[in-house]
Amino acid sequence: MIDEIKSMIESKRFKEVKNMIHNLNAVQIADVFEELMPSESVIVFRMLAKDLAADVFSYLSSEQQLHIINTITDHEIKNIIDELFFDDMIDIIEEMPSNVVKKILENTKVEERGLINQFLNYPEFSAGSLMTIEYVDLKRDMTVRQAIDRIKETGIEKETIYTCYVLGTNRKLEGTLSLKRLIITSDEVTIGEIMSTNFIAVHTHDDQEEIANLFKKYDLIALPVIDAESRLAGIITIDDIVDVIDQENTEDFQKMAGIQPTEEPYLENSVLNMAKHRFIWLMVLMVSATFTGRIIQKYEMVLQSVVVLAAFIPMLMDTGGNAGAQSSTMVIRGLALGDLRTKDLFKIVRKELAVSVVVATALSIINLLRIVFLEKIDYRIAITVTITLFITIVLAKVVGAVLPVVARVVNVDPAVMASPLITTIVDAVALMVYFALAAVFLGV
């Protein structure tokens, strides 16, 4: 399809391009734009109907949005802004450079500018920065018929109509009402009689990760946001929370890999910026790895006496690192999902201790048989390696489980205590145990 559209543009068959594009939905059209040259994307964008153009624009990358805004007229910008949902407009403005923001604000309504500035002043990653003001509000003394008429009148401009919000004096949130409940209730019943006062709400400065957990816990599609006086400031919808979950998961993966989190997509991130985000952790781990070097130096005489001991060091260190990474990954994910809490520390330790003993026993037996029968190594060395392996696996799994919980207790992101750091700790301890046992069993 992309090649066909490009061919049509080159041969100036714009009517055919328009017909083909209008058979697609907004997400599919945005995918098409990813494959077009900047000049081609502007041509196709101008073929879109006003409402469709706004939908497509909200799905484009920041780079494409910037190019289009710098290319189209102020009138066209105004049409896009008028059709965008308020939260999408805020998201776009946050990503744009100051000169483009100025251009966008010049084409917004006067009353909207104050709201935009208010939203931009909320802390990043807070409920206030996520919410939209496009919701259906009702009064408790309305009848069901009046409420349905209001939804029909204003609903087209709202981001969601599936949950309505009942407001009292000074816009204080008094209750919520689902569209399902509204439709199945008799016309003359008042909203106050059927609204739910047992609702979940968040405050404007609450963290987005906590909000995402509420959406998952209560299976919500929208969540009201209130200020310090319990006034309804806006709502957060599920589409924004999906983006938050994706963002938080990406951040956790980056931290677990020893990379400072970055919001830039991989291909759009500069080489220097990526190097900067990776350098710090690599430097910390490199310096910390000198401890393992010092341990090897300390037991240099042992290695010189029994050179074959050196052959098993990589296996011990790799197995310990892998065992610790398994435990830390499970615990970090459990903490992120809310399945595990800091008070569960002793339960976690008992569980990992039991698992580690089973795994360590099986691996140690297999390793002992391999060393004795396949490699024909002296039984004293085989016992030394086997016992070290057992202790290393048990220790690695317990450390891997405990460190993320300790991090949560001291208000550090548990993902920081992931495999790179745990591997460094386990390596150092494993070597000390290994050489200490060698000194005992081999008498060196």
C-alpha positions as CSV (number, residue, x, y, z in Angstrom):
1,M,0.0,0.0,0.0
2,I,2.8,2.4,0.9
3,D,4.5,1.9,-2.5
4,E,1.2,2.4,-4.2
5,I,0.5,5.6,-2.4
6,K,3.9,7.0,-3.2
7,S,3.5,6.1,-6.8
8,M,0.1,7.9,-6.9
9,I,1.7,11.0,-5.3
10,E,4.5,11.0,-7.8
11,S,2.1,10.8,-10.7
12,K,-0.2,13.4,-9.0
13,R,-3.2,11.0,-8.8
14,F,-4.3,12.7,-5.6
15,K,-8.0,11.7,-5.9
16,E,-7.0,8.1,-5.8
17,V,-4.7,8.7,-2.8
18,K,-7.6,10.4,-1.0
19,N,-10.0,7.6,-1.7
20,M,-7.5,4.9,-0.5
21,I,-6.6,6.9,2.7
22,H,-10.2,7.5,3.7
23,N,-10.9,3.7,3.8
24,L,-8.4,3.4,6.7
25,N,-8.9,4.4,10.3
26,A,-6.8,7.0,12.1
27,V,-4.2,4.5,13.6
28,Q,-3.7,2.9,10.2
29,I,-3.2,6.3,8.5
30,A,-0.7,7.3,11.1
31,D,1.2,4.0,10.3
32,V,1.2,5.0,6.7
33,F,2.7,8.4,7.6
34,E,5.7,6.6,9.3
35,E,6.7,5.4,5.8
36,L,6.3,8.6,3.9
37,M,8.8,11.3,3.2
38,P,8.1,14.6,5.1
39,S,7.0,16.3,1.9
40,E,4.7,13.4,1.0
41,S,3.2,13.3,4.5
42,V,2.1,17.0,4.3
43,I,0.4,16.4,1.0
44,V,-1.5,13.4,2.4
45,F,-2.3,15.2,5.6
46,R,-4.0,18.1,3.7
47,M,-6.3,15.5,2.0
48,L,-7.8,14.4,5.3
49,A,-11.2,15.7,6.6
50,K,-10.9,18.1,9.6
51,D,-12.0,15.7,12.3
52,L,-10.0,12.8,10.8
53,A,-6.9,15.0,10.5
54,A,-7.0,15.8,14.2
55,D,-7.3,12.1,15.1
56,V,-4.4,11.1,12.9
57,F,-2.3,14.0,14.2
58,S,-2.7,12.7,17.8
59,Y,-1.2,9.3,16.8
60,L,1.8,10.8,14.9
61,S,5.4,10.9,16.4
62,S,6.6,14.2,17.9
63,E,8.9,14.6,14.9
64,Q,6.1,14.3,12.4
65,Q,3.8,16.6,14.4
66,L,6.5,19.2,14.5
67,H,7.1,19.0,10.7
68,I,3.4,19.3,10.0
69,I,2.9,22.3,12.3
70,N,5.8,24.1,10.8
71,T,4.5,23.4,7.3
72,I,0.7,24.0,7.4
73,T,-1.1,27.4,7.8
74,D,-2.3,28.9,11.1
75,H,-5.9,28.3,10.0
76,E,-5.1,24.6,9.5
77,I,-3.4,24.5,12.9
78,K,-6.5,26.1,14.5
79,N,-8.7,23.4,12.9
80,I,-6.5,20.6,14.4
81,I,-6.4,22.2,17.9
82,D,-10.2,22.7,17.9
83,E,-10.8,19.0,17.1
84,L,-8.2,17.5,19.5
85,F,-9.2,16.3,22.9
86,F,-7.8,18.5,25.6
87,D,-5.4,15.9,27.1
88,D,-4.0,15.1,23.7
89,M,-3.4,18.8,23.1
90,I,-1.5,19.0,26.4
91,D,0.6,16.0,25.5
92,I,1.5,17.5,22.1
93,I,2.4,20.9,23.6
94,E,4.7,19.2,26.2
95,E,6.7,17.6,23.5
96,M,7.1,20.7,21.3
97,P,9.9,23.4,21.4
98,S,8.9,26.8,22.7
99,N,8.6,28.5,19.3
100,V,6.1,25.9,18.2
101,V,4.2,26.1,21.5
102,K,3.8,29.8,21.0
103,K,2.4,29.1,17.5
104,I,-0.1,26.6,18.9
105,L,-1.2,28.9,21.7
106,E,-1.7,31.8,19.3
107,N,-4.3,29.6,17.5
108,T,-6.2,28.5,20.6
109,K,-9.2,30.1,22.2
110,V,-8.5,32.7,24.8
111,E,-10.3,30.8,27.5
112,E,-8.3,27.7,26.7
113,R,-4.9,29.3,27.1
114,G,-5.4,29.8,30.9
115,L,-6.4,26.1,31.2
116,I,-3.4,25.0,29.1
117,N,-1.0,27.0,31.3
118,Q,-2.6,25.5,34.4
119,F,-2.2,22.0,33.1
120,L,1.4,22.6,32.1
121,N,2.2,23.7,35.7
122,Y,1.2,20.4,37.2
123,P,4.2,18.2,38.2
124,E,5.4,15.8,35.5
125,F,4.0,12.3,35.9
126,S,1.2,13.5,38.2
127,A,-2.6,13.0,37.8
128,G,-2.9,16.7,36.9
129,S,-0.6,16.3,33.9
130,L,-2.6,13.2,32.6
131,M,-6.2,14.4,33.1
132,T,-8.6,15.8,30.6
133,I,-11.5,18.3,31.2
134,E,-13.7,16.7,28.6
135,Y,-16.2,14.8,30.8
136,V,-20.0,14.7,31.2
137,D,-21.1,16.5,34.4
138,L,-24.7,16.2,35.8
139,K,-26.7,17.7,38.7
140,R,-28.2,15.5,41.4
141,D,-31.7,17.1,40.9
142,M,-31.8,16.3,37.2
143,T,-34.1,13.5,36.0
144,V,-32.8,10.6,34.0
145,R,-34.5,12.1,30.9
146,Q,-32.8,15.5,31.4
147,A,-29.5,13.7,31.9
148,I,-29.8,11.7,28.7
149,D,-30.7,14.9,26.8
150,R,-27.6,16.6,28.2
151,I,-25.4,13.7,27.1
152,K,-26.9,13.8,23.6
153,E,-26.3,17.5,23.5
154,T,-22.7,17.6,24.8
155,G,-21.4,14.0,24.5
156,I,-19.9,14.4,21.1
157,E,-17.3,16.8,22.5
158,K,-16.4,14.6,25.5
159,E,-13.6,12.0,25.6
160,T,-15.9,9.4,27.3
161,I,-19.6,9.3,28.2
162,Y,-19.6,5.9,29.8
163,T,-19.2,7.4,33.3
164,C,-20.9,10.6,34.2
165,Y,-19.9,12.8,37.2
166,V,-22.5,14.4,39.6
167,L,-21.3,17.8,40.8
168,G,-22.7,19.9,43.6
169,T,-22.0,23.5,44.6
170,N,-18.6,24.9,43.7
171,R,-18.1,21.9,41.4
172,K,-17.6,19.5,44.3
173,L,-17.8,15.8,43.2
174,E,-20.7,14.2,44.9
175,G,-21.1,11.0,43.0
176,T,-20.6,9.0,39.7
177,L,-23.1,7.4,37.4
178,S,-22.6,4.8,34.7
179,L,-24.3,5.2,31.3
180,K,-25.6,1.6,31.7
181,R,-27.4,2.5,35.0
182,L,-28.7,5.7,33.4
183,I,-30.2,4.0,30.4
184,I,-32.0,1.2,32.3
185,T,-33.6,3.6,34.8
186,S,-37.0,5.2,34.4
187,D,-37.1,8.7,33.0
188,E,-38.5,10.4,36.0
189,V,-36.1,9.1,38.6
190,T,-33.6,11.8,39.7
191,I,-29.8,11.4,39.4
192,G,-29.4,11.8,43.2
193,E,-31.4,8.6,43.7
194,I,-29.3,6.4,41.5
195,M,-25.8,7.9,41.6
196,S,-23.0,6.1,43.4
197,T,-21.3,7.9,46.3
198,N,-18.8,5.1,46.9
199,F,-16.4,6.1,44.1
200,I,-12.6,6.0,43.7
201,A,-10.9,9.4,43.1
202,V,-7.3,10.7,43.0
203,H,-5.8,14.1,43.7
204,T,-4.1,16.3,41.1
205,H,-0.6,15.7,42.5
206,D,-0.9,11.9,42.9
207,D,1.8,9.9,41.1
208,Q,0.9,8.2,37.7
209,E,2.2,4.8,38.8
210,E,-0.1,4.7,41.8
211,I,-3.0,5.8,39.5
212,A,-2.1,3.0,37.0
213,N,-2.3,0.5,39.9
214,L,-5.8,1.7,40.8
215,F,-7.0,1.2,37.2
216,K,-5.7,-2.4,37.2
217,K,-7.1,-3.1,40.7
218,Y,-10.6,-1.8,40.1
219,D,-10.9,-2.5,36.3
220,L,-11.6,1.2,35.6
221,I,-12.1,2.9,32.3
222,A,-12.0,6.4,33.8
223,L,-11.0,8.0,37.1
224,P,-12.0,11.4,38.5
225,V,-9.3,13.8,39.6
226,I,-10.1,16.2,42.5
227,D,-8.2,19.1,44.0
228,A,-7.6,19.9,47.7
229,E,-11.2,21.1,48.1
230,S,-12.7,18.0,46.5
231,R,-13.7,19.9,43.4
232,L,-13.6,17.9,40.1
233,A,-10.5,19.1,38.2
234,G,-10.7,16.5,35.4
235,I,-10.7,12.8,34.6
236,I,-8.1,10.3,33.5
237,T,-9.1,7.8,30.8
238,I,-7.9,4.3,30.2
239,D,-6.1,5.2,26.9
240,D,-3.7,7.5,28.8
241,I,-3.1,4.9,31.5
242,V,-2.1,2.3,28.9
243,D,0.6,4.7,27.8
244,V,1.7,5.2,31.5
245,I,1.9,1.4,32.0
246,D,4.0,1.0,28.9
247,Q,6.2,3.9,30.0
248,E,6.7,2.6,33.5
249,N,7.5,-0.9,32.2
250,T,10.1,0.5,29.8
251,E,11.6,2.5,32.6
252,D,11.9,-0.6,34.9
253,F,13.5,-2.6,32.1
254,Q,16.0,0.1,31.5
255,K,16.9,0.3,35.2
256,M,17.2,-3.4,35.5
257,A,19.7,-3.4,32.6
258,G,21.7,-0.7,34.3
259,I,20.6,2.2,32.1
260,Q,19.3,5.5,33.2
261,P,15.7,5.8,32.0
262,T,15.0,7.9,28.9
263,E,11.7,8.7,27.2
264,E,13.2,9.1,23.7
265,P,12.4,6.3,21.2
266,Y,15.5,4.2,20.4
267,L,15.9,5.4,16.8
268,E,15.3,9.0,17.7
269,N,17.7,9.1,20.6
270,S,21.2,10.5,19.8
271,V,24.3,8.5,20.2
272,L,25.8,10.9,22.8
273,N,22.6,10.8,24.9
274,M,22.4,7.0,24.9
275,A,26.1,6.8,25.8
276,K,25.5,9.2,28.7
277,H,22.6,7.2,30.1
278,R,24.6,4.0,29.9
279,F,28.0,5.2,31.1
280,I,27.2,6.0,34.7
281,W,26.0,2.5,35.7
282,L,28.7,0.8,33.7
283,M,31.3,2.9,35.5
284,V,29.8,2.1,38.9
285,L,29.7,-1.7,38.1
286,M,33.2,-1.6,36.6
287,V,34.6,0.0,39.8
288,S,32.6,-2.4,42.0
289,A,34.0,-5.3,40.0
290,T,37.5,-4.4,41.2
291,F,36.5,-6.0,44.5
292,T,36.4,-9.4,42.7
293,G,39.8,-8.7,41.3
294,R,41.2,-7.9,44.8
295,I,39.8,-11.2,46.1
296,I,41.5,-13.1,43.3
297,Q,44.7,-11.3,44.0
298,K,44.4,-12.1,47.7
299,Y,44.1,-15.9,46.9
300,E,46.8,-15.8,44.2
301,M,48.8,-18.4,46.0
302,V,45.9,-20.8,46.1
303,L,45.4,-20.4,42.3
304,Q,49.1,-21.0,41.7
305,S,49.1,-24.1,43.7
306,V,46.0,-25.6,42.1
307,V,45.7,-23.9,38.6
308,V,42.6,-25.9,37.7
309,L,40.5,-23.9,40.2
310,A,40.6,-21.0,37.8
311,A,38.7,-23.0,35.2
312,F,35.6,-23.1,37.4
313,I,35.4,-19.4,38.3
314,P,33.4,-18.3,35.2
315,M,30.8,-21.1,35.8
316,L,30.4,-20.2,39.5
317,M,30.1,-16.5,38.8
318,D,27.7,-16.9,35.8
319,T,25.4,-19.3,37.7
320,G,25.3,-17.1,40.7
321,G,24.5,-14.0,38.6
322,N,21.8,-15.8,36.7
323,A,20.2,-17.3,39.9
324,G,20.1,-13.8,41.5
325,A,18.7,-12.2,38.3
326,Q,15.8,-14.8,38.3
327,S,14.8,-13.9,41.9
328,S,15.2,-10.2,41.5
329,T,13.1,-10.1,38.4
330,M,10.2,-12.0,40.0
331,V,10.3,-9.8,43.1
332,I,10.6,-6.5,41.3
333,R,7.7,-7.5,39.0
334,G,5.6,-8.5,42.1
335,L,6.3,-5.2,43.8
336,A,5.4,-3.3,40.6
337,L,2.1,-5.1,40.2
338,G,1.3,-4.8,43.9
339,D,1.3,-8.6,44.4
340,L,4.2,-8.2,46.9
341,R,4.6,-5.6,49.7
342,T,7.5,-4.8,52.0
343,K,5.8,-6.5,54.9
344,D,6.0,-9.8,52.9
345,L,9.9,-9.7,53.2
346,F,10.1,-12.8,55.5
347,K,7.6,-14.7,53.3
348,I,9.7,-13.9,50.3
349,V,12.9,-15.0,51.9
350,R,11.3,-18.3,53.0
351,K,10.0,-18.9,49.5
352,E,13.3,-18.1,47.8
353,L,15.3,-20.1,50.3
354,A,13.2,-23.2,49.7
355,V,13.4,-22.7,45.9
356,S,17.1,-22.1,46.0
357,V,17.8,-25.3,48.1
358,V,15.9,-27.4,45.5
359,V,17.6,-25.8,42.5
360,A,21.0,-25.7,44.1
361,T,20.8,-29.4,45.1
362,A,19.9,-30.5,41.6
363,L,22.5,-28.4,39.9
364,S,25.2,-29.4,42.4
365,I,24.6,-33.1,41.9
366,I,24.7,-32.7,38.1
367,N,27.9,-30.6,38.4
368,L,29.6,-33.1,40.7
369,L,28.9,-36.0,38.3
370,R,30.2,-33.9,35.4
371,I,33.4,-33.0,37.1
372,V,34.2,-36.5,38.5
373,F,33.1,-38.8,35.6
374,L,33.5,-36.6,32.5
375,E,36.4,-34.3,33.3
376,K,38.2,-36.8,35.7
377,I,39.0,-34.0,38.1
378,D,40.3,-34.8,41.6
379,Y,37.4,-35.5,44.0
380,R,38.6,-32.9,46.5
381,I,38.4,-30.2,43.8
382,A,35.0,-31.6,42.7
383,I,33.7,-31.3,46.3
384,T,35.1,-27.8,46.6
385,V,33.4,-26.6,43.4
386,T,30.1,-28.4,44.2
387,I,29.8,-26.9,47.7
388,T,30.7,-23.5,46.4
389,L,28.1,-23.8,43.7
390,F,25.4,-24.8,46.2
391,I,26.2,-21.9,48.6
392,T,26.4,-19.4,45.7
393,I,23.0,-20.3,44.3
394,V,21.3,-20.1,47.7
395,L,23.0,-16.9,48.5
396,A,22.3,-15.3,45.1
397,K,18.6,-16.2,45.2
398,V,18.1,-14.8,48.7
399,V,20.1,-11.6,47.9
400,G,18.2,-11.2,44.6
401,A,14.9,-11.4,46.5
402,V,15.9,-9.2,49.5
403,L,17.6,-6.2,47.8
404,P,14.5,-5.0,45.8
405,V,12.4,-5.1,49.0
406,V,15.0,-3.2,50.9
407,A,15.2,-0.7,48.1
408,R,11.4,-0.1,48.4
409,V,11.7,0.4,52.2
410,V,14.3,3.1,51.8
411,N,12.3,4.7,48.9
412,V,14.6,3.7,46.1
413,D,13.2,2.2,42.9
414,P,13.5,-1.6,43.3
415,A,14.5,-1.9,39.6
416,V,17.8,-0.3,40.5
417,M,18.6,-3.4,42.6
418,A,18.5,-5.6,39.5
419,S,20.8,-8.1,37.9
420,P,24.0,-5.9,37.3
421,L,24.3,-4.9,41.0
422,I,23.2,-8.3,42.4
423,T,25.7,-10.1,40.1
424,T,28.5,-7.9,41.4
425,I,27.7,-8.7,45.0
426,V,27.2,-12.4,44.4
427,D,30.4,-12.6,42.4
428,A,32.5,-11.2,45.3
429,V,30.9,-13.5,47.9
430,A,31.1,-16.6,45.7
431,L,34.9,-16.1,45.2
432,M,35.5,-15.7,48.9
433,V,33.6,-18.9,49.6
434,Y,35.3,-20.7,46.8
435,F,38.9,-19.9,47.9
436,A,38.1,-20.4,51.5
437,L,36.8,-23.9,50.8
438,A,39.8,-24.6,48.6
439,A,42.1,-23.7,51.4
440,V,40.3,-26.1,53.7
441,F,39.8,-29.1,51.4
442,L,43.0,-28.8,49.4
443,G,45.3,-27.6,52.2
444,V,46.8,-24.8,50.2
